[in-house]
Amino acid sequence: MSEEQPIGSILLADCGTVATKVVLIERVSGQYRFVAQSETPTTVEYPWSDAAEGVRHAIDQVGAVTGRRFLDAGGDVILPEQAGRQGVDVFAATASASQPLEVVLGGLVRDLSVASAERAAAGTYSLVKAILSSDSQTGGMREEEQVRIIRETAPDVICIAGGTDGGATLPVLELVKGVALACSMMDPVMRPRLLYAGNAQLRKRVVNFVEGQTELRVADNVRPTLTHENLISAQTELDAFYVQNKMGLLPGIESLGSWSSVPLTPTATAFNRLVQYLWHLGDPVKGVIGVDVGAANTTISAVFDGWPYLTINGGMGTAFGGRQLVTKKGTGVITRWLPEPMDDETVMGMLLNKEMHPVSMYQLPRQLRVGQALAREVIRAALALARPGWEPGAAQPYPHLLPLCDTILVSGGVLRHTPRPGQIALMILDALEPIGVTTMVLDLYGMAPALGCVAAVNPLAAVEALDSGALVNLATVVTPIGRARRGDLILRVKVAYDDGSNFDVEVHYGDLEVLPLLPDQEAVLELRPLRRFDVGLGGPGKAGKRRISGGLAGLIIDARGRPLRFLRDPEQRQNQMRQWLWDVGG
């Protein structure tokens, strides 16, 4: 499409594991506006076996709302927009409904090159099937064992890392030799591709080893020095494999590709792009974190000092993975968040029912609370996977706590469909445990990946759609950090509203306060910490003012302490959970 041709309308689709969403953005009175959104069940599985069918259903719903026609008689998107407001100028799509890319990783040192390769894979829709390591400290692996593992797991891709640039050579080449040998013993159709992301000086020798055995791609070294990690190049190549070998096999994906003005994009990649944009809008000293809780995957996207970090906990979502989590950690990880007693059998039954009927909505309050408890735990699990790879710099005043964040973007059906904003805010507070002053932004319409996708088509459309309410403020959160006894006075807060009224409150350690501040309101927040508590305004005991915006859940002061502490007695802990819910209006 030529740059001179104006883009008046953009239709965006996201095909998730359970839900397919479509968003319409239009140029109205000279500015791009979020116009309509729809959500329908994904149709990848039987009896439809056609991802495009679910997109068509969602497009028809947008057409019914707007009074427009977007599909021709053959069911294809009308491109570009025609007279009578038929069709759209641009269509783009993201997807996460595919099966994950099956990967075997190889490296030298478990805590260095192997760990970096794991984090590279975790930034894509990949499932690590096995790890080949020549680490002498863990016994290493003989070539025969490596060959056996590769043949048994039959991965889509083998990613070999190891050796800093100019560093180790022989152990890396031995790993590559083992891969080449395994490939030579497999049916050519079944041979895994090889991604080499190790010592850059060995690339030519790697090519010689692998030539004729399998397809080889080369990425930048994931660990070029002992102290530096570089994952972006390897993640880009793994994404390309995923799009080619997994997304490309989705039934109906050909139709979406033929309509799309840009290449089909993995949902997490588009989401990460939006988080990067939000970082540029905020305080550059702080970070931005994005959380997308899907039915089968949980994504953590973060930006610190301009560097993006993406982690996908594949197979661990709010419909699929719950039973696996509980089997590994016990039902206590779920029941500790519940305000009522519940036996193990009931918990497992609810998780199994959700897995068998992922499109179903929770009907009873106790089912909703189990779903919210699971959401907390899958976010915490994804965060634990993500944090070791972050380099937050000045945003990390306390190494054992979450870095300072200017904005936290939250997305996902379990959040959008939660009946009360306070419950959403509490889920995120419990799962992430942010510190300082943070703005929580809610992807109320499931548009975040679409906005990240449209940024590649028309950055101005993404910016103006954000301004038109595509994302909504959930809450401004203040979390003081320090030590005190429960009930000690630790903070004085003054909220000066634009209408001239004021609101003062004293905050005690252990409190969870919600102050009124509506979405269309702004105010000046004055914080005066006591007992050298740190509210993120320059260090312990530092007071200050900040202009803030309202949100669906208002202004929240979370003085429960970090990290959160659970009462040991089950009955007391249930009362604790009940109190927290009451405090936020849940």
Secondary structure per residue as TSV (DSSP state, phi and psi in degrees):
chain	resnum	aa	ss	phi	psi
A	1	M	-	360.0	128.2
A	2	S	-	-69.3	152.8
A	3	E	T	-68.1	-25.1
A	4	E	T	-74.0	-25.0
A	5	Q	S	-77.6	118.6
A	6	P	-	-69.1	146.0
A	7	I	-	-100.3	111.8
A	8	G	-	-97.5	-26.2
A	9	S	E	-145.9	141.9
A	10	I	E	-133.9	128.2
A	11	L	E	-113.2	127.4
A	12	L	E	-124.6	136.5
A	13	A	E	-125.6	144.5
A	14	D	E	-130.2	117.3
A	15	C	E	-98.6	100.5
A	16	G	-	-91.3	178.9
A	17	T	S	-63.0	-37.6
A	18	V	S	-113.1	-41.7
A	19	A	E	-119.8	144.7
A	20	T	E	-112.9	128.8
A	21	K	E	-119.2	142.9
A	22	V	E	-129.5	137.1
A	23	V	E	-127.2	138.0
A	24	L	E	-111.6	125.3
A	25	I	E	-117.9	130.7
A	26	E	E	-129.8	154.1
A	27	R	E	-87.4	113.2
A	28	V	E	-123.6	123.7
A	29	S	T	52.9	40.2
A	30	G	T	85.6	-1.2
A	31	Q	E	-132.6	146.8
A	32	Y	E	-76.1	135.5
A	33	R	E	-132.7	143.4
A	34	F	E	-71.7	120.1
A	35	V	E	-106.0	-47.4
A	36	A	E	-156.8	157.4
A	37	Q	E	-146.5	148.4
A	38	S	E	-142.8	159.6
A	39	E	E	-141.6	129.0
A	40	T	E	-135.7	162.9
A	41	P	E	-63.3	141.8
A	42	T	-	-68.1	144.2
A	43	T	-	-117.2	35.2
A	44	V	S	-74.7	-35.1
A	45	E	S	-87.2	172.0
A	46	Y	T	-58.7	141.5
A	47	P	T	-93.4	-3.0
A	48	W	T	-83.0	-49.5
A	49	S	-	51.2	44.6
A	50	D	-	-157.0	104.3
A	51	A	H	-61.1	-32.6
A	52	A	H	-66.4	-26.8
A	53	E	H	-65.2	-42.4
A	54	G	H	-63.9	-37.4
A	55	V	H	-64.6	-41.5
A	56	R	H	-61.7	-42.1
A	57	H	H	-59.1	-45.6
A	58	A	H	-66.6	-38.0
A	59	I	H	-64.3	-41.2
A	60	D	H	-60.0	-37.9
A	61	Q	H	-65.3	-41.5
A	62	V	H	-63.0	-39.8
A	63	G	H	-62.5	-38.8
A	64	A	H	-66.2	-36.2
A	65	V	H	-72.7	-39.1
A	66	T	H	-95.5	-11.3
A	67	G	T	74.2	22.9
A	68	R	-	-115.2	161.0
A	69	R	B	-112.5	126.2
A	70	F	-	-113.5	-19.0
A	71	L	B	-113.5	143.3
A	72	D	-	-84.4	-175.5
A	73	A	T	-63.2	-25.1
A	74	G	T	-88.3	0.9
A	75	G	S	85.9	12.8
A	76	D	-	-98.0	150.8
A	77	V	B	-67.0	133.4
A	78	I	-	-78.0	117.9
A	79	L	-	-133.9	136.8
A	80	P	S	-76.3	-171.0
A	81	E	-	-62.5	135.6
A	82	Q	B	-105.5	176.1
A	83	A	T	-59.7	149.4
A	84	G	T	77.9	18.1
A	85	R	T	57.1	41.5
A	86	Q	B	-97.6	132.6
A	87	G	S	81.6	-172.8
A	88	V	-	-139.2	163.6
A	89	D	S	-80.2	-33.8
A	90	V	E	-138.1	137.2
A	91	F	E	-124.2	138.6
A	92	A	E	-144.5	154.0
A	93	A	E	-141.8	148.3
A	94	T	E	-122.2	160.6
A	95	A	E	-152.3	145.4
A	96	S	-	-139.1	14.6
A	97	A	-	-81.7	-9.4
A	98	S	S	-72.7	161.1
A	99	Q	-	-67.3	149.4
A	100	P	-	-68.8	157.4
A	101	L	E	-72.0	126.5
A	102	E	E	-89.0	123.3
A	103	V	E	-128.0	139.8
A	104	V	E	-110.6	131.3
A	105	L	E	-104.0	147.8
A	106	G	E	-135.5	142.0
A	107	G	E	-165.9	179.5
A	108	L	S	-95.9	-58.8
A	109	V	-	-108.6	128.1
A	110	R	I	-56.6	-41.8
A	111	D	I	-89.4	-0.2
A	112	L	I	-119.3	-92.7
A	113	S	I	-63.7	-39.1
A	114	V	I	-66.2	-43.1
A	115	A	H	-62.6	-39.1
A	116	S	H	-66.6	-40.9
A	117	A	H	-64.0	-37.9
A	118	E	H	-62.3	-42.4
A	119	R	H	-69.2	-34.0
A	120	A	H	-62.6	-45.1
A	121	A	H	-66.1	-35.0
A	122	A	H	-68.2	-15.7
A	123	G	T	-87.2	8.7
A	124	T	S	-135.5	171.8
A	125	Y	S	-80.4	74.0
A	126	S	E	-125.1	148.6
A	127	L	E	-118.9	115.0
A	128	V	E	-78.1	116.0
A	129	K	E	-88.1	-30.7
A	130	A	E	-165.5	163.4
A	131	I	E	-127.0	126.5
A	132	L	E	-99.5	118.4
A	133	S	E	-130.5	137.3
A	134	S	-	-105.3	22.6
A	135	D	-	-64.9	115.5
A	136	S	G	-64.5	-26.7
A	137	Q	G	-69.7	-23.6
A	138	T	G	-109.5	14.3
A	139	G	T	94.4	-20.1
A	140	G	-	64.2	-172.1
A	141	M	-	-135.7	141.1
A	142	R	-	-80.2	160.6
A	143	E	H	-59.5	-38.6
A	144	E	H	-62.2	-38.0
A	145	E	H	-68.9	-39.5
A	146	Q	H	-61.7	-44.6
A	147	V	H	-62.1	-43.4
A	148	R	H	-61.1	-44.9
A	149	I	H	-62.4	-44.0
A	150	I	H	-63.8	-43.4
A	151	R	H	-68.6	-36.3
A	152	E	H	-73.8	-39.6
A	153	T	H	-81.7	-26.5
A	154	A	-	44.6	59.8
A	155	P	-	-72.4	167.2
A	156	D	S	-75.8	-37.5
A	157	V	E	-140.7	143.0
A	158	I	E	-113.5	125.1
A	159	C	E	-109.4	116.7
A	160	I	E	-105.4	123.6
A	161	A	-	-119.4	-178.5
A	162	G	-	126.6	141.6
A	163	G	S	80.5	122.4
A	164	T	-	-67.7	163.3
A	165	D	T	-61.9	118.0
A	166	G	T	87.4	4.7
A	167	G	S	-97.2	-133.1
A	168	A	-	-56.5	141.8
A	169	T	-	-122.1	-58.7
A	170	L	H	-58.6	-47.4
A	171	P	H	-61.5	-34.9
A	172	V	H	-67.1	-45.8
A	173	L	H	-65.4	-31.3
A	174	E	H	-65.9	-38.2
A	175	L	H	-62.0	-46.4
A	176	V	H	-63.3	-40.3
A	177	K	H	-60.8	-41.6
A	178	G	H	-62.4	-40.3
A	179	V	H	-64.0	-45.6
A	180	A	H	-61.2	-40.2
A	181	L	H	-64.7	-44.6
A	182	A	H	-61.2	-42.5
A	183	C	H	-63.9	-37.6
A	184	S	H	-65.9	-21.3
A	185	M	T	-95.0	1.8
A	186	M	S	-108.7	156.9
A	187	D	-	-57.4	132.3
A	188	P	G	-52.6	-32.9
A	189	V	G	-70.0	-28.2
A	190	M	G	-95.5	-2.9
A	191	R	-	-67.0	132.9
A	192	P	-	-71.7	152.2
A	193	R	E	-77.1	158.2
A	194	L	E	-117.1	129.1
A	195	L	E	-112.1	118.0
A	196	Y	E	-100.1	121.2
A	197	A	-	-135.1	43.5
A	198	G	S	-115.0	-154.0
A	199	N	-	-44.4	114.8
A	200	A	G	-63.8	-26.1
A	201	Q	G	-73.8	-8.1
A	202	L	G	-100.6	5.0
A	203	R	H	-58.6	-45.6
A	204	K	H	-63.2	-38.6
A	205	R	H	-70.2	-34.3
A	206	V	H	-63.8	-42.9
A	207	V	H	-58.1	-43.1
A	208	N	H	-64.1	-38.1
A	209	F	H	-66.3	-40.9
A	210	V	H	-93.6	-19.5
A	211	E	T	-52.4	127.7
A	212	G	T	87.1	-9.9
A	213	Q	T	-97.7	-39.6
A	214	T	S	-164.1	169.4
A	215	E	-	-71.1	134.4
A	216	L	E	-121.2	133.0
A	217	R	E	-124.4	149.2
A	218	V	E	-119.5	133.9
A	219	A	-	-123.3	167.1
A	220	D	-	-60.9	151.0
A	221	N	-	-59.4	126.1
A	222	V	S	-70.1	-19.3
A	223	R	-	-136.8	73.9
A	224	P	S	-65.0	-29.8
A	225	T	B	-133.3	169.6
A	226	L	T	-64.3	-26.5
A	227	T	T	-108.3	-0.3
A	228	H	B	-126.4	141.4
A	229	E	-	-120.1	140.9
A	230	N	-	-138.3	98.2
A	231	L	-	-101.1	-18.1
A	232	I	H	-60.0	-45.1
A	233	S	H	-62.9	-45.7
A	234	A	H	-65.0	-39.3
A	235	Q	H	-65.0	-37.6
A	236	T	H	-61.8	-42.5
A	237	E	H	-67.9	-41.1
A	238	L	H	-64.6	-38.1
A	239	D	H	-59.9	-42.2
A	240	A	H	-63.2	-41.2
A	241	F	H	-61.3	-42.5
A	242	Y	H	-62.3	-46.4
A	243	V	H	-62.0	-41.8
A	244	Q	H	-73.2	-46.2
A	245	N	H	-95.7	-19.5
A	246	K	T	-118.2	-59.9
A	247	M	G	-59.2	-38.2
A	248	G	G	-65.1	-17.1
A	249	L	G	-97.1	-3.9
A	250	L	S	-61.2	129.7
A	251	P	T	-62.3	129.4
A	252	G	T	90.2	-3.8
A	253	I	H	-68.4	-23.9
A	254	E	H	-62.1	-39.5
A	255	S	H	-62.9	-46.0
A	256	L	H	-61.2	-40.6
A	257	G	H	-64.9	-36.5
A	258	S	H	-70.9	-26.9
A	259	W	H	-82.3	-27.5
A	260	S	-	-75.2	139.0
A	261	S	S	-84.0	-15.8
A	262	V	S	-133.2	161.8
A	263	P	-	-58.2	145.0
A	264	L	-	-58.6	139.5
A	265	T	E	-121.4	136.2
A	266	P	E	-59.2	139.5
A	267	T	H	-55.0	-44.6
A	268	A	H	-64.3	-35.0
A	269	T	H	-64.2	-43.1
A	270	A	H	-66.8	-40.6
A	271	F	H	-60.7	-43.1
A	272	N	H	-62.1	-35.8
A	273	R	H	-63.9	-39.1
A	274	L	H	-67.9	-40.2
A	275	V	H	-62.0	-38.7
A	276	Q	H	-61.7	-40.7
A	277	Y	H	-63.7	-42.1
A	278	L	H	-63.3	-32.9
A	279	W	H	-62.6	-38.6
A	280	H	H	-67.4	-19.0
A	281	L	H	-86.6	-15.8
A	282	G	S	-109.5	-160.9
A	283	D	-	-72.7	116.1
A	284	P	T	-67.4	-18.0
A	285	V	T	-73.1	-32.1
A	286	K	S	-91.6	172.9
A	287	G	E	-104.6	177.6
A	288	V	E	-130.2	135.4
A	289	I	E	-122.1	137.4
A	290	G	E	-118.3	137.0
A	291	V	E	-124.7	122.9
A	292	D	E	-122.6	109.5
A	293	V	E	-99.2	105.7
A	294	G	-	-99.6	-178.6
A	295	A	S	-71.0	-33.4
A	296	A	S	-122.4	-11.3
A	297	N	E	-139.7	148.0
A	298	T	E	-122.0	124.8
A	299	T	E	-111.3	132.6
A	300	I	E	-117.4	118.1
A	301	S	E	-114.7	136.2
A	302	A	E	-142.7	150.0
A	303	V	E	-133.3	126.0
A	304	F	E	-133.8	133.2
A	305	D	T	52.5	31.5
A	306	G	T	84.2	-6.1
A	307	W	E	-93.8	126.5
A	308	P	E	-86.6	145.3
A	309	Y	E	-132.9	130.5
A	310	L	E	-128.3	129.1
A	311	T	E	-133.6	129.7
A	312	I	E	-118.8	118.5
A	313	N	E	-90.1	88.2
A	314	G	E	-69.2	143.3
A	315	G	T	74.1	10.2
A	316	M	-	-129.6	91.3
A	317	G	S	-135.5	-162.7
A	318	T	S	-87.9	-8.1
A	319	A	S	-114.0	-44.0
A	320	F	S	-112.5	133.8
A	321	G	S	108.7	-15.5
A	322	G	H	-61.9	-45.7
A	323	R	H	-65.3	-36.9
A	324	Q	H	-63.1	-41.9
A	325	L	H	-62.5	-46.1
A	326	V	H	-68.6	-37.3
A	327	T	H	-61.6	-36.6
A	328	K	H	-78.2	-41.6
A	329	K	H	-110.4	-11.7
A	330	G	-	94.9	156.2
A	331	T	T	-68.3	-13.4
A	332	G	H	-60.0	-27.4
A	333	V	H	-68.7	-22.0
A	334	I	H	-90.6	-50.5
A	335	T	H	-67.9	-21.4
A	336	R	T	-66.9	-18.3
A	337	W	T	-95.6	-1.4
A	338	L	-	-93.5	140.7
A	339	P	S	-85.3	11.5
A	340	E	S	-147.2	154.7
A	341	P	-	-70.7	146.3
A	342	M	-	-152.9	131.6
A	343	D	-	-81.2	162.8
A	344	D	H	-59.7	-39.9
A	345	E	H	-63.6	-39.5
A	346	T	H	-66.6	-42.8
A	347	V	H	-60.1	-50.3
A	348	M	H	-63.4	-35.8
A	349	G	H	-63.5	-41.6
A	350	M	H	-66.2	-41.5
A	351	L	H	-66.0	-40.1
A	352	L	H	-65.1	-42.2
A	353	N	H	-62.2	-40.3
A	354	K	H	-67.0	-37.0
A	355	E	H	-67.2	-36.9
A	356	M	H	-77.5	-27.3
A	357	H	S	-130.5	68.7
A	358	P	T	-64.3	-22.4
A	359	V	T	-81.4	-16.7
A	360	S	-	-65.4	149.9
A	361	M	-	-101.0	150.4
A	362	Y	-	-67.3	133.2
A	363	Q	-	-101.2	-29.5
A	364	L	S	-114.7	150.0
A	365	P	H	-55.1	-39.6
A	366	R	H	-69.0	-32.3
A	367	Q	H	-66.8	-41.9
A	368	L	H	-60.3	-42.2
A	369	R	H	-68.0	-35.1
A	370	V	H	-66.0	-42.3
A	371	G	H	-61.7	-39.7
A	372	Q	H	-69.8	-36.4
A	373	A	H	-63.6	-41.5
A	374	L	H	-63.4	-40.9
A	375	A	H	-59.0	-43.7
A	376	R	H	-56.4	-45.2
A	377	E	H	-72.7	-36.8
A	378	V	H	-70.8	-32.2
A	379	I	H	-66.7	-45.2
A	380	R	H	-61.6	-38.6
A	381	A	H	-66.2	-42.4
A	382	A	H	-66.2	-38.4
A	383	L	H	-64.0	-41.9
A	384	A	H	-62.4	-32.2
A	385	L	H	-73.7	-34.7
A	386	A	H	-81.2	-41.7
A	387	R	G	-58.6	-37.9
A	388	P	G	-59.3	-22.5
A	389	G	G	-91.7	-3.9
A	390	W	-	-81.7	149.0
A	391	E	-	-126.9	81.6
A	392	P	-	-75.1	-15.9
A	393	G	G	62.4	-129.4
A	394	A	G	-67.1	-14.7
A	395	A	G	-77.9	-0.3
A	396	Q	-	-116.3	75.1
A	397	P	S	-72.7	-23.4
A	398	Y	S	-127.8	106.1
A	399	P	T	-57.1	-29.3
A	400	H	T	-88.3	-2.4
A	401	L	S	-116.9	169.3
A	402	L	-	-62.5	142.2
A	403	P	-	-62.1	161.5
A	404	L	-	-64.0	133.7
A	405	C	E	-125.8	132.1
A	406	D	E	-74.4	-42.3
A	407	T	E	-137.4	142.1
A	408	I	E	-122.6	116.3
A	409	L	E	-95.2	127.5
A	410	V	E	-121.8	135.7
A	411	S	E	-144.3	158.8
A	412	G	-	131.2	149.1
A	413	G	H	-60.1	-38.0
A	414	V	H	-63.6	-25.8
A	415	L	H	-85.9	-46.4
A	416	R	H	-60.1	-36.2
A	417	H	T	-93.4	5.1
A	418	T	-	-72.7	131.6
A	419	P	S	-68.2	-26.8
A	420	R	-	-127.3	135.3
A	421	P	H	-57.5	-36.5
A	422	G	H	-60.7	-35.3
A	423	Q	H	-65.9	-39.5
A	424	I	H	-62.3	-49.0
A	425	A	H	-60.2	-41.9
A	426	L	H	-65.6	-39.1
A	427	M	H	-57.4	-45.2
A	428	I	H	-71.7	-39.9
A	429	L	H	-60.1	-43.5
A	430	D	H	-68.7	-36.8
A	431	A	H	-79.7	-43.8
A	432	L	H	-94.7	-32.6
A	433	E	-	54.5	60.7
A	434	P	-	-67.4	164.2
A	435	I	-	-127.7	161.9
A	436	G	E	72.9	-149.4
A	437	V	E	-106.0	122.6
A	438	T	E	-136.4	142.4
A	439	T	E	-100.2	123.4
A	440	M	E	-93.9	128.5
A	441	V	E	-117.4	131.0
A	442	L	E	-105.6	130.9
A	443	D	-	-83.7	78.0
A	444	L	T	-66.4	-26.8
A	445	Y	T	-109.6	8.1
A	446	G	S	68.0	34.0
A	447	M	-	-98.6	-8.7
A	448	A	H	-55.5	-51.3
A	449	P	H	-61.2	-37.7
A	450	A	H	-62.8	-40.2
A	451	L	H	-66.3	-38.2
A	452	G	H	-64.6	-34.7
A	453	C	H	-70.7	-43.2
A	454	V	H	-67.8	-24.2
A	455	A	H	-61.0	-29.3
A	456	A	H	-76.4	-24.5
A	457	V	H	-87.9	-48.9
A	458	N	-	-151.9	94.6
A	459	P	H	-55.7	-35.8
A	460	L	H	-63.3	-38.3
A	461	A	H	-62.8	-39.7
A	462	A	H	-64.5	-44.0
A	463	V	H	-62.2	-49.1
A	464	E	H	-72.3	-30.5
A	465	A	H	-66.2	-37.3
A	466	L	I	-61.5	-44.0
A	467	D	I	-66.0	-23.6
A	468	S	I	-88.3	5.9
A	469	G	I	102.9	19.6
A	470	A	I	-63.1	-34.7
A	471	L	S	-115.1	147.9
A	472	V	E	-123.4	145.7
A	473	N	E	-68.4	128.0
A	474	L	E	-89.7	-48.2
A	475	A	E	-170.6	154.5
A	476	T	E	-98.8	130.3
A	477	V	E	-119.0	133.2
A	478	V	E	-116.3	123.1
A	479	T	E	-124.4	103.5
A	480	P	-	-75.3	140.8
A	481	I	B	-115.6	129.4
A	482	G	-	168.5	-170.7
A	483	R	-	-121.8	135.6
A	484	A	-	-164.0	172.5
A	485	R	-	-92.3	149.9
A	486	R	T	-55.3	130.3
A	487	G	T	97.3	-13.9
A	488	D	-	-67.7	140.0
A	489	L	E	-72.2	122.9
A	490	I	E	-124.5	-13.1
A	491	L	E	-158.3	136.9
A	492	R	E	-111.4	131.6
A	493	V	E	-121.9	136.1
A	494	K	E	-128.4	127.9
A	495	V	E	-112.4	116.0
A	496	A	E	-103.2	108.3
A	497	Y	E	-79.2	158.0
A	498	D	T	-66.7	-19.7
A	499	D	T	-83.6	4.0
A	500	G	S	96.7	-10.9
A	501	S	-	-81.3	158.1
A	502	N	E	-128.4	157.8
A	503	F	E	-140.6	123.0
A	504	D	E	-114.8	142.5
A	505	V	E	-148.3	144.0
A	506	E	E	-103.1	130.4
A	507	V	E	-108.1	130.8
A	508	H	E	-108.2	150.8
A	509	Y	T	-60.2	128.3
A	510	G	T	103.3	-12.3
A	511	D	-	-76.0	153.8
A	512	L	E	-132.0	98.6
A	513	E	E	-104.0	140.5
A	514	V	E	-120.4	119.6
A	515	L	E	-106.1	147.0
A	516	P	-	-70.1	125.5
A	517	L	-	-161.9	98.3
A	518	L	-	-72.1	162.1
A	519	P	T	-56.2	-32.0
A	520	D	T	-94.2	9.6
A	521	Q	-	-102.8	153.3
A	522	E	E	-129.4	158.1
A	523	A	E	-158.1	164.0
A	524	V	E	-100.8	122.3
A	525	L	E	-99.5	123.0
A	526	E	E	-111.6	125.8
A	527	L	E	-117.5	127.2
A	528	R	E	-127.2	90.8
A	529	P	E	-74.0	150.3
A	530	L	-	-116.1	167.5
A	531	R	T	56.3	31.2
A	532	R	T	57.2	34.0
A	533	F	-	-73.2	149.3
A	534	D	B	-108.5	120.2
A	535	V	-	-108.0	16.1
A	536	G	S	82.0	20.9
A	537	L	S	-111.1	29.1
A	538	G	S	124.8	-3.5
A	539	G	S	133.8	177.9
A	540	P	T	-57.3	131.2
A	541	G	T	80.0	-4.2
A	542	K	-	-78.2	125.8
A	543	A	-	-95.9	168.7
A	544	G	E	173.7	175.8
A	545	K	E	-121.2	153.3
A	546	R	E	-153.8	136.8
A	547	R	E	-83.2	130.5
A	548	I	E	-130.1	160.9
A	549	S	E	-109.0	154.0
A	550	G	-	-76.3	175.2
A	551	G	-	-155.2	173.7
A	552	L	T	-58.2	-32.9
A	553	A	T	-104.9	5.7
A	554	G	-	80.7	-150.8
A	555	L	E	-105.5	122.7
A	556	I	E	-112.6	127.9
A	557	I	E	-106.4	111.1
A	558	D	E	-103.7	96.1
A	559	A	-	-106.8	29.8
A	560	R	S	-77.6	-9.1
A	561	G	-	94.3	157.3
A	562	R	S	-133.5	132.9
A	563	P	S	-71.2	161.8
A	564	L	-	-60.9	143.5
A	565	R	-	-120.6	131.2
A	566	F	-	-97.3	139.7
A	567	L	-	-69.3	141.6
A	568	R	S	-75.9	-39.0
A	569	D	S	-67.9	124.7
A	570	P	H	-54.9	-43.9
A	571	E	H	-66.8	-42.4
A	572	Q	H	-65.4	-38.3
A	573	R	H	-65.8	-39.5
A	574	Q	H	-63.5	-38.6
A	575	N	H	-64.0	-37.4
A	576	Q	H	-61.6	-46.4
A	577	M	H	-64.3	-39.5
A	578	R	H	-63.8	-40.4
A	579	Q	H	-65.1	-42.6
A	580	W	H	-62.0	-41.0
A	581	L	H	-63.1	-44.7
A	582	W	H	-61.0	-41.4
A	583	D	H	-59.2	-37.0
A	584	V	T	-95.8	7.0
A	585	G	T	78.6	24.7
A	586	G	-	-91.1	360.0
